Amino acid sequence: MAVGGRGKGPLVADRRYTSRTTAPAQKSAAPKRAPRAPKPRRHGPIVGLVLFLWRMIWAVLWRVTAVGVLVYGGIVFYFYSQLPDLNALLDGRARGSVTLLDRNNKVFAWRGETFGGQVTAGTVSPYLHNAVIATEDKRFYWHFGVSPRGIASAVRINLSEGRGPFEGNGGSTITQQVAKLLCLGVTYDPAQWKTEAEYEKDCRSGGMWRKIKEVPFAMAMEAKYSKEDILTIYFNRAYLGAGARGFEAAAQRYFGKSAADVSAAEAAMLAGLLKAPSTYAPTGNMQRARDRAAVVIGLMQEQSYLTKAEAAEALAHPAQLSKAAAQKNGGFFADWVMETTPDYLARTTTEDVIMETTLDQKMQSQAEEALKWVFENKVKAGSKAQAAIVVMSADGAVRAMVGGRDLPQAGDFNRATQALRQTGSAFKPFIYAVAMDLGYSPLDYVDDSPWSINVPGSGVYSPKNYDGKFKGMITLTQALAESRNIPAVKIQELVGRDLVKKVATDFGVAQNLADGPALALGASESTLIEMTGAYAGILNGGSSVTPYGLRALKLQGEEEPLFGQGGGIGERVISETAAHALIYMMTQVIEKGTGTRARLNGYEAAGKTGTTNSARDAWFVGFTADYVVGVWLGYDDNTPLNGVTGGGLPAEIWHEVMTRISEGSEPKPLPKEIPGNTVTGVPGAMPGEPVPYDPNDFVQPEDVPYFDGSNPNKPGMTEDDLADQILNDVQRNGAGN
């Protein structure tokens, strides 16, 4: 039976299970519709275009970025694969170094790029390690080779100071600086670069493109090496001024100690050099170097590498140069030795070379002090005159050399070895050397009277004496002592110019000797070192001398020298008797002649003055039993000296030098004698050139005393009596030149 009405039975029955809140059934209710989806928002045409372009750009950008990252990673990997073993990067010098030792084997100079030996970040002084970090890259241990923050800071500083963004401060990390030191892996190729300096200049250049190239190389280094390895390369390859490559070389160069032993003050000064080695080198300007070191000490304290007390101690006791670095001794000497040594072992050496030299640093300082004293006390302030000094032993070993006064624009021109100047009367001893060697005596006579000679092609030549006077018959000794010109020319023409040239050349004066009779008056040119060496030949008994500064040359670490002494005593030029006679004559130059200002208290000395035409050059060269000293004075541009002769300032400089270097030594007599005349017959011209001499021009006196003071004709006559007889009017008539 159906329940409910028509067609409603089940529905009615089911209502029992519905909720009470169910609404009553609606009459003919329609079924509910599903909710409509929201309509898409429509943009304007401009916005749509922008969105389209952005999608396109983004699609390209992420693909380009991905490709760029892959390419950049490939570049980093390439550099990584090319980086060598650490040890191969520690000494990157293309040339070697030269260390010069004095006669006592103490270092006095360096040339080339010195490399003190390999050090590591762990073996250098902790002060030095920390000073470099504090100064150059305080975030070194926190970046991967590049510091964006550092670069941004550098750009900001550069722009604020009116420079380009990458001009000046570069914001480089230590790793980037090492990349520069390694020239981004490009090695020096002589075929590509004219000089090593040009190669290094290119390596150190800055700019955007260089920065871009540095970044992958620096990142490759960070991947290849540890932080301490990178620091080790830096410590060994950084240039620190004065030819020092690496901190070990710099510590030795400036402080005479290892980089492992430097103090906080010394470490700060070394680290300060990294900013500008030439500017802050303590050998150039110590105050500037200390000011820079003070900045570094402040950074170390700020970053807690130094306590306040340690920083105060370092500031209160700044770094001091070693004795060798502070003296600056022997610069001209060192350059001369380098020039006289084969290039492949000196200026272009690829090895580290040790040169043992003849320099005496004490004498070098004394020579420099003597020159300075004379110019401060005897010369008008502001004088631009130049001077040169050579101190030499009788065998040619150079003990000291002053190549010029330290004046603005003086340059490094060595006036002791490079300046060719007329010798003036300093040439005259070689004329008398020939006469003595031919058998004439210092007591032979010559007529100092007006005289002329006809020179083929030039006409009549009439020499004049410096003082314009004539002495008549005088001894050869007096003629040399007073530097009489007429007797010098007469004697030269008597013995023969060719022989005079030969003797002068054999003694070492070999620079285009003049051809005419003016040869006797020093018309030829020579250098101071040649003249000093020639006089050393007279002192040593008449043998030639080759001046030298090198005792031995060795490769670093080797005991056997590659070669030894570079000069010394050579062939005999005149007899020993002739040399001793000439020495006697030259002692009278100082005792009673033109060189009295050179007299030494308690030491016997011999020498000769020299003054050229118009007083453009003034010389004094002389010797004691121990040393020969040569002095030249003049202007670089040949301006005449005002009232100066060789017997003036040069003799005074000579006296000051010789007094200082002889102090404390035992006075020794000079080897001198007065031999009798051995020439037979009437003196005449040498064969080959007629000379209009009167036979009375040269007289062989009957009463020639012996050097021991005895005289067979005049018993009791002493050497002092003889000197008075020879030179009794020198002081009365004044000195010559």
C-alpha positions in Angstrom: 0.0 0.0 0.0 1.3 3.3 -0.9 2.2 5.7 1.7 1.4 9.3 1.1 -0.1 11.0 -1.9 0.4 10.7 -5.5 4.0 10.3 -6.3 5.1 11.5 -2.9 5.2 8.5 -0.8 8.9 8.0 -0.5 9.7 11.6 -0.2 7.3 12.1 2.6 8.6 9.1 4.4 12.2 10.4 4.1 11.5 13.6 5.8 12.0 12.0 9.1 15.7 12.0 8.5 16.0 15.7 7.5 17.2 18.4 9.7 14.7 20.5 11.6 16.2 23.5 10.1 15.5 22.4 6.6 13.4 25.0 4.9 9.9 23.9 3.7 9.8 22.6 0.2 9.3 25.4 -2.3 6.6 25.1 -4.8 8.1 24.0 -8.2 11.7 25.1 -7.0 14.2 25.3 -9.9 17.7 23.5 -9.5 20.6 25.9 -8.4 23.3 27.0 -10.9 27.0 26.6 -10.4 28.9 29.9 -9.6 30.4 31.6 -12.6 34.2 31.9 -13.0 35.5 35.5 -12.6 36.1 37.2 -15.9 39.8 37.9 -16.7 41.0 41.4 -16.1 41.8 43.2 -19.3 44.9 45.6 -19.5 45.4 48.4 -21.8 47.6 48.0 -24.9 50.6 49.8 -23.4 50.7 47.6 -20.2 50.3 44.5 -22.4 53.2 45.5 -24.5 55.4 46.1 -21.5 54.5 42.7 -20.0 55.3 41.1 -23.3 58.7 42.8 -23.6 59.5 41.9 -20.0 58.7 38.3 -20.7 61.0 38.4 -23.7 63.8 40.1 -21.8 63.5 37.7 -18.9 63.7 34.8 -21.3 66.8 36.2 -22.9 68.4 37.4 -19.6 68.3 34.2 -17.8 69.6 32.3 -20.7 72.4 34.9 -21.3 73.2 34.8 -17.5 73.3 31.0 -17.6 75.7 31.1 -20.6 77.8 33.8 -18.9 78.1 31.8 -15.7 79.2 28.8 -17.7 81.7 30.9 -19.8 83.0 32.6 -16.7 83.3 29.3 -14.9 85.2 28.0 -17.9 87.6 31.0 -17.7 88.1 30.4 -14.0 88.7 26.7 -14.6 91.1 27.6 -17.4 93.2 29.8 -15.1 92.9 27.2 -12.4 94.4 24.5 -14.7 97.2 26.8 -15.8 98.3 27.8 -12.3 101.6 26.1 -11.4 102.9 24.6 -8.2 103.3 27.2 -5.4 107.1 27.0 -5.3 107.3 28.0 -8.9 105.7 31.4 -8.2 107.9 32.6 -5.3 110.8 34.1 -7.3 109.5 35.7 -10.5 112.5 37.9 -11.3 113.6 38.0 -14.9 117.0 39.3 -13.8 119.3 38.4 -10.9 120.8 40.6 -8.3 124.3 41.9 -7.5 125.4 42.3 -3.9 128.6 44.3 -3.4 130.9 43.7 -0.4 133.7 46.1 0.7 137.3 45.1 1.4 136.1 43.7 4.8 133.3 41.7 3.1 130.6 43.9 4.5 127.6 44.8 2.3 127.6 48.4 1.1 125.5 48.3 -2.1 123.0 46.3 -4.1 122.2 46.4 -7.8 119.5 44.7 -9.8 116.5 43.1 -8.0 117.6 41.4 -4.8 115.8 38.3 -3.5 116.6 37.5 0.0 115.3 33.9 -0.2 111.9 32.2 0.1 109.8 32.9 3.1 106.2 31.8 3.9 103.3 33.4 5.6 104.1 31.2 8.6 107.8 32.0 8.9 107.7 35.8 8.7 107.3 37.9 11.8 103.7 37.8 13.1 103.9 41.6 13.2 104.7 41.7 9.5 101.9 39.1 8.7 99.4 41.2 10.5 100.6 44.6 9.2 100.1 43.5 5.6 96.6 42.2 6.4 95.6 45.3 8.3 97.0 47.6 5.6 96.1 45.9 2.3 93.0 43.7 2.9 91.3 43.5 6.3 88.6 41.2 4.9 91.2 38.9 3.3 90.0 35.8 5.2 86.3 36.4 4.4 86.2 36.8 0.6 86.8 34.6 -2.4 89.3 36.7 -4.1 87.2 39.8 -4.8 85.6 42.2 -2.4 82.6 44.1 -3.9 82.4 46.2 -0.8 86.1 47.2 -1.2 85.6 48.0 -4.9 82.5 50.1 -4.2 84.4 52.0 -1.4 87.3 52.7 -3.8 85.0 54.0 -6.5 83.3 56.3 -4.1 86.6 57.7 -2.9 87.9 58.2 -6.4 84.8 60.0 -7.5 84.8 62.2 -4.4 88.3 63.2 -5.2 87.5 64.1 -8.8 89.1 61.1 -10.5 87.6 58.4 -12.7 85.9 55.5 -10.8 88.9 53.2 -11.3 91.7 55.8 -11.2 93.6 55.9 -7.9 92.3 53.6 -5.3 91.4 50.3 -6.9 89.9 48.4 -4.0 92.0 45.4 -4.9 92.2 42.5 -2.5 95.5 40.9 -1.7 94.6 38.1 -4.1 94.0 40.6 -6.9 97.3 42.2 -6.1 99.0 38.8 -6.4 97.2 38.3 -9.7 98.9 41.5 -10.9 102.2 40.4 -9.6 101.8 37.2 -11.6 100.8 39.3 -14.6 97.6 37.2 -14.9 99.8 34.3 -15.8 101.6 36.0 -18.8 105.3 35.4 -18.6 108.0 37.9 -19.8 108.9 37.4 -23.4 111.9 39.5 -24.6 110.6 39.1 -28.2 107.3 40.8 -27.3 108.5 43.5 -24.9 111.4 45.9 -25.5 112.3 45.9 -21.8 111.3 44.2 -18.7 110.2 47.6 -17.3 107.6 47.9 -20.1 106.3 44.4 -19.4 105.9 45.2 -15.7 104.3 48.5 -16.4 101.6 46.7 -18.5 101.1 44.2 -15.8 100.6 46.9 -13.2 98.2 49.0 -15.3 94.7 49.6 -14.0 91.3 50.4 -15.5 88.1 48.6 -16.0 89.3 45.9 -18.5 92.2 45.0 -16.2 89.8 44.6 -13.2 87.5 42.4 -15.3 90.4 40.1 -16.1 91.7 40.1 -12.6 88.5 38.7 -11.1 88.5 35.2 -12.7 92.2 34.9 -12.2 91.9 35.8 -8.5 89.0 33.4 -8.0 91.1 30.6 -9.7 93.9 31.3 -7.2 91.5 31.1 -4.3 90.3 27.7 -5.6 93.9 26.5 -6.2 95.7 27.8 -3.2 95.0 28.3 0.4 94.9 31.8 1.9 98.3 31.3 3.5 99.7 30.2 0.1 98.4 33.4 -1.5 100.0 35.4 1.3 103.3 33.5 0.8 103.4 34.5 -2.9 102.7 38.1 -1.9 105.5 38.1 0.7 108.0 36.8 -1.9 107.1 38.8 -5.0 106.0 42.2 -3.8 108.4 45.0 -4.9 109.4 47.1 -1.9 111.8 49.7 -3.3 115.6 50.0 -3.6 115.7 47.0 -5.8 114.3 44.7 -3.1 111.9 42.0 -4.4 110.0 40.4 -1.5 109.9 41.1 2.2 113.0 39.0 3.1 115.1 41.1 0.7 113.6 44.3 1.9 114.2 43.4 5.6 117.8 42.7 4.8 118.1 45.7 2.6 116.7 48.3 5.1 117.3 46.7 8.5 120.0 44.1 8.0 117.8 41.3 9.4 115.5 38.6 8.3 111.8 39.2 7.8 111.2 36.7 10.5 112.8 39.0 13.1 111.4 42.4 12.3 109.8 44.4 15.1 106.3 46.0 15.0 107.8 49.3 13.9 109.9 47.7 11.2 107.0 45.6 10.0 104.8 48.7 9.8 107.4 50.5 7.7 107.8 47.5 5.4 104.0 47.1 5.0 103.8 50.8 4.3 106.0 50.5 1.3 103.3 48.5 -0.6 101.4 51.7 -1.3 104.2 53.3 -3.2 107.7 51.7 -2.8 109.7 54.5 -4.4 107.9 57.2 -2.5 108.1 55.6 0.9 111.5 53.9 0.7 113.3 54.9 3.9 116.6 55.2 2.0 115.0 58.0 0.0 113.1 59.9 2.7 113.1 58.5 6.2 110.6 61.0 7.6 108.1 60.1 4.9 108.6 56.4 5.6 108.0 56.9 9.3 104.9 58.9 8.7 103.5 56.1 6.6 104.5 53.5 9.2 102.6 55.5 11.8 99.4 55.1 9.7 100.0 51.4 9.5 100.5 51.1 13.2 97.2 52.9 13.7 95.4 50.4 11.5 97.0 47.5 13.3 95.8 48.9 16.7 92.3 49.6 15.2 92.0 46.0 14.1 93.3 44.6 17.4 96.6 43.3 16.0 98.4 45.6 18.4 97.5 46.6 21.9 97.4 50.3 22.8 100.7 49.8 24.6 102.4 48.0 21.8 101.3 50.7 19.3 102.6 53.4 21.6 105.9 51.6 21.9 106.2 51.2 18.1 105.5 54.9 17.6 107.9 56.0 20.3 110.7 53.9 18.8 110.4 54.0 15.0 112.4 51.8 12.7 116.1 52.6 12.1 118.0 51.8 8.9 120.9 49.4 9.2 124.4 50.9 9.1 125.0 49.8 5.5 121.6 51.2 4.3 122.0 54.5 6.2 125.6 55.3 5.0 124.7 55.3 1.3 128.4 54.8 0.8 130.0 54.0 -2.5 127.2 54.7 -5.0 129.6 56.0 -7.7 132.1 53.3 -6.9 129.4 50.6 -7.2 128.3 51.9 -10.5 131.8 52.0 -11.8 132.5 48.4 -10.7 129.3 47.3 -12.4 130.4 49.1 -15.6 133.8 47.4 -15.6 132.2 43.9 -15.2 130.8 41.9 -18.1 127.1 42.7 -18.5 126.0 39.1 -18.3 127.4 39.0 -14.7 126.4 42.5 -13.7 123.7 44.7 -15.3 121.9 41.9 -17.2 122.7 38.9 -14.9 120.1 36.3 -14.5 122.0 34.9 -11.5 122.4 36.2 -8.0 126.0 37.5 -7.9 128.3 38.5 -5.1 131.1 41.0 -5.8 133.9 41.3 -3.4 135.4 44.8 -4.0 138.3 47.0 -2.8 136.1 49.8 -1.3 137.0 51.0 2.2 133.8 52.4 3.6 135.6 54.4 6.3 137.8 56.1 3.7 134.7 56.6 1.5 133.0 58.5 4.3 136.2 60.4 5.0 136.6 61.5 1.4 133.0 62.7 1.3 133.3 64.5 4.6 136.5 66.2 3.4 134.9 67.5 0.3 131.9 68.8 2.2 134.1 70.5 4.8 136.1 72.4 2.2 133.0 73.6 0.3 131.3 74.7 3.6 134.4 76.5 4.9 136.4 77.6 1.9 133.9 78.2 -0.9 131.3 80.8 -1.3 127.8 79.5 -0.4 125.7 78.4 -3.3 128.6 77.4 -5.5 127.6 75.1 -8.3 131.2 73.9 -9.0 131.6 70.2 -9.2 134.4 68.0 -7.8 135.6 64.4 -7.9 137.9 62.4 -5.7 139.7 59.0 -6.1 141.6 57.3 -3.4 143.8 54.4 -4.5 146.5 52.1 -3.3 149.8 51.9 -5.1 148.7 48.7 -6.8 145.6 50.4 -8.3 143.0 49.1 -5.8 140.4 51.9 -5.5 139.5 52.5 -1.9 137.1 55.4 -2.3 135.5 57.4 -5.1 133.4 60.6 -5.1 131.9 61.1 -8.5 130.5 64.6 -7.8 128.8 66.8 -5.2 125.2 66.1 -4.3 123.6 69.1 -6.0 120.2 69.6 -7.7 120.3 68.3 -11.3 123.8 66.8 -10.7 122.5 63.4 -11.9 124.4 60.2 -11.6 127.2 61.3 -14.0 130.5 60.0 -12.5 133.1 62.8 -12.9 135.8 60.6 -11.5 135.5 58.0 -14.3 133.5 59.5 -17.1 134.5 63.1 -17.4 137.3 63.7 -20.0 139.0 66.9 -19.0 142.3 68.6 -20.0 145.0 67.8 -17.5 147.0 71.0 -17.5 150.3 70.8 -15.7 149.3 67.6 -13.9 150.7 66.0 -17.1 154.2 67.4 -16.6 155.6 64.5 -14.4 155.4 62.2 -17.4 157.9 64.5 -19.3 160.3 64.5 -16.4 159.8 60.7 -16.1 161.2 60.3 -19.6 164.1 62.6 -18.8 164.9 60.7 -15.6 164.6 57.4 -17.4 167.1 58.6 -20.1 169.6 59.3 -17.4 169.2 63.0 -16.6 169.3 64.1 -13.0 166.9 66.2 -10.9 169.8 68.6 -10.5 170.4 69.1 -14.2 169.8 72.7 -15.4 167.5 74.1 -18.0 167.2 77.7 -19.2 163.9 79.3 -18.3 164.0 82.1 -20.8 161.8 83.4 -23.6 161.9 80.8 -26.4 160.0 79.8 -29.5 159.7 76.8 -31.7 158.4 76.6 -35.3 155.6 74.0 -35.6 155.2 72.8 -39.2 151.7 73.7 -40.4 151.0 75.9 -37.3 153.7 78.5 -37.3 155.8 79.7 -34.3 154.8 78.5 -30.9 156.0 80.5 -27.9 155.1 79.0 -24.5 154.5 81.4 -21.6 155.0 80.8 -17.9 152.0 81.0 -15.6 153.4 84.0 -13.7 154.8 85.7 -16.8 158.3 85.6 -15.4 161.6 84.0 -16.4 164.0 82.4 -14.0 167.0 81.8 -16.2 169.1 78.7 -15.4 167.2 76.5 -12.9 167.3 72.8 -12.1 164.8 70.4 -13.4 163.5 70.0 -9.9 162.8 73.7 -9.6 161.2 73.7 -13.0 158.7 71.0 -12.0 158.2 72.4 -8.4 157.2 75.8 -9.8 155.4 74.3 -12.8 157.4 76.4 -15.3 156.0 76.0 -18.8 159.0 76.9 -20.9 161.3 74.3 -19.4 158.6 71.6 -19.6 158.2 72.2 -23.4 162.0 72.4 -23.9 162.6 69.1 -22.1 159.7 67.4 -24.0 161.2 68.5 -27.3 164.6 67.4 -26.1 163.6 63.8 -25.2 161.0 63.6 -28.0 157.2 63.9 -28.0 156.8 60.3 -29.2 158.6 59.0 -26.1 156.6 61.3 -23.8 153.4 60.0 -25.4 154.5 56.4 -25.0 155.4 56.8 -21.4 152.1 58.6 -20.6 150.1 56.0 -22.5 151.9 53.1 -20.8 151.1 54.7 -17.4 147.5 54.8 -18.4 146.9 58.3 -19.8 145.6 57.1 -23.2 142.9 59.5 -24.3 143.9 61.0 -27.7 147.1 62.7 -26.7 147.8 66.0 -28.4 150.3 66.1 -31.2 152.0 69.5 -30.9 154.4 70.9 -28.3 151.3 71.9 -26.2 151.3 68.2 -25.2 153.7 69.2 -22.4 151.2 71.7 -20.9 148.4 69.2 -20.6 146.4 70.0 -23.7 145.3 66.3 -23.8 142.3 65.0 -22.0 142.0 62.3 -19.4 139.8 61.1 -16.6 140.6 61.5 -12.9 140.8 57.7 -12.3 143.3 57.4 -15.2 145.5 60.2 -13.8 145.4 58.8 -10.3 146.3 55.3 -11.6 149.2 56.8 -13.6 150.6 58.5 -10.5 150.2 55.2 -8.6 152.6 53.8 -11.2 155.1 56.4 -10.2 154.7 55.5 -6.5 155.1 51.8 -7.0 158.5 52.2 -8.7 157.7 52.8 -12.3 155.3 50.0 -13.4 152.0 50.6 -15.0 148.8 50.3 -13.0 145.3 49.3 -14.0 142.8 50.7 -11.5 140.4 48.1 -10.2 137.6 47.8 -7.8 136.8 44.1 -8.1 138.6 41.5 -6.0 136.5 38.5 -6.8 133.1 37.6 -8.3 131.1 34.6 -7.1 127.6 33.2 -7.7 125.6 33.3 -4.5 126.1 30.2 -2.5 129.3 29.3 -4.3 132.8 29.4 -2.8 134.9 29.4 -5.9 135.0 32.7 -7.8 134.1 32.9 -11.5 137.0 35.3 -11.8 139.2 37.4 -9.6 141.0 40.7 -9.4 140.2 43.0 -12.3 143.5 45.0 -12.4 146.7 45.7 -10.6 150.4 46.3 -11.4 151.4 45.6 -15.0 154.5 46.1 -17.1 157.4 48.3 -16.2 157.3 51.8 -17.8 160.4 53.5 -16.4 163.2 52.3 -14.3 162.9 52.2 -10.5 165.8 54.7 -10.2 163.9 57.1 -12.6 160.7 56.7 -10.6 162.5 57.4 -7.3 164.2 60.5 -8.8 160.8 61.7 -10.0 159.2 61.1 -6.6 161.9 63.3 -5.1 161.1 66.1 -7.6 157.4 65.8 -6.8 158.0 66.1 -3.0 159.4 69.5 -3.7 156.2 70.5 -5.4 154.5 70.2 -2.0 157.4 71.3 0.1 158.3 74.5 -1.7 156.5 74.6 -5.0 152.9 75.2 -6.2 151.4 72.6 -3.9 152.3 73.9 -0.5 148.7 73.9 0.6 148.7 70.1 0.4 151.5 69.7 3.0 150.8 67.1 5.6 151.8 67.3 9.2 154.3 64.4 9.9 153.7 62.6 6.6 156.0 62.9 3.6 154.0 63.5 0.4 154.6 64.1 -3.3 152.2 65.4 -6.0 151.5 67.9 -8.8 149.1 70.7 -9.4 147.3 71.2 -12.7 145.4 74.1 -14.1 144.1 74.4 -17.7 143.7 77.4 -20.0 141.0 79.8 -18.7 141.0 77.8 -15.5 138.3 75.5 -16.7 139.9 72.5 -14.8 141.9 72.4 -11.6 143.7 69.3 -10.4 145.8 68.0 -7.6 147.1 64.5 -7.7 149.6 63.2 -5.2 150.6 60.4 -2.8 152.1 59.3 0.5 153.8 56.0 0.9 150.4 54.3 1.4 147.8 56.0 -0.8 147.4 58.0 -4.0 144.6 60.6 -4.0 143.4 62.5 -7.1 141.2 65.6 -7.0 139.5 67.4 -9.9 137.5 70.6 -9.6 135.5 72.4 -12.3 132.1 73.0 -13.8 130.1 70.5 -15.8 129.5 73.1 -18.6 133.2 74.2 -18.7 132.6 77.5 -17.1 135.9 79.0 -16.0 136.7 78.8 -12.3 137.0 82.1 -10.6 140.5 82.5 -9.1 141.1 78.8 -8.6 144.2 76.9 -9.6 145.3 73.3 -8.8 147.4 74.7 -6.0 144.3 76.2 -4.4 141.1 74.4 -3.6 142.1 71.1 -5.1 145.2 71.0 -3.0 143.2 71.8 0.1 140.7 69.1 -0.7 143.6 66.7 -1.2 145.0 67.7 2.1 141.7 67.2 4.0 141.2 63.8 2.4 144.8 62.6 3.0 144.8 63.9 6.6 141.7 61.9 7.4 142.6 58.6 5.7 146.2 58.7 7.2 145.0 59.4 10.7 146.4 56.7 13.1 148.8 55.2 10.5 152.5 55.1 11.0 154.3 57.7 8.8 156.5 56.1 6.2 159.2 57.7 4.0 158.7 57.9 0.3 161.1 55.9 -1.9 163.2 58.8 -3.4 166.7 59.4 -4.6 168.8 61.9 -6.5 170.9 60.0 -9.0 173.8 61.6 -10.9 173.5 62.5 -14.5 174.5 59.5 -16.8 174.0 61.2 -20.1 177.2 61.7 -22.1 177.9 64.5 -24.5 176.0 67.7 -25.1 172.3 67.3 -24.6 170.4 67.6 -27.9 167.2 66.7 -29.7 166.0 63.2 -30.1 166.6 61.9 -33.7 163.9 62.7 -36.2 163.0 66.3 -35.4 165.5 69.2 -35.4 164.9 71.6 -32.4 166.7 74.9 -32.2 168.3 74.5 -28.8 171.3 76.3 -27.5 173.7 73.8 -26.0 173.7 76.0 -22.9 170.0 75.4 -22.3 170.9 72.2 -20.5 173.9 72.1 -18.1 175.3 69.2 -16.3 176.6 70.6 -13.0 179.9 69.4 -11.7 178.8 69.4 -8.1 176.0 66.8 -8.0 175.4 65.7 -4.4 174.4 62.2 -3.5 171.1 61.5 -1.9 172.8 60.5 1.4 173.9 64.0 1.8 177.5 63.5 0.9 179.2 65.3 -2.0 182.8 64.6 -3.1 183.3 68.2 -4.1 181.4 69.9 -1.2 181.8 67.8 1.9 179.1 68.3 4.6 176.4 69.4 2.2 173.0 68.0 3.4 169.8 67.3 1.6 168.2 70.3 3.3 171.0 72.5 2.0 170.4 71.1 -1.4 166.7 71.8 -1.3 167.4 75.4 -0.2 169.9 75.8 -3.1 167.4 74.4 -5.6 164.3 76.3 -4.5 165.6 79.4 -2.7 163.4 81.8 -4.7 160.2 79.8 -4.9 158.5 81.4 -2.0 159.8 84.8 -2.9 158.4 84.7 -6.5 155.1 83.0 -5.7 153.6 79.8 -7.0 152.8 78.9 -10.5 150.1 76.5 -11.6 
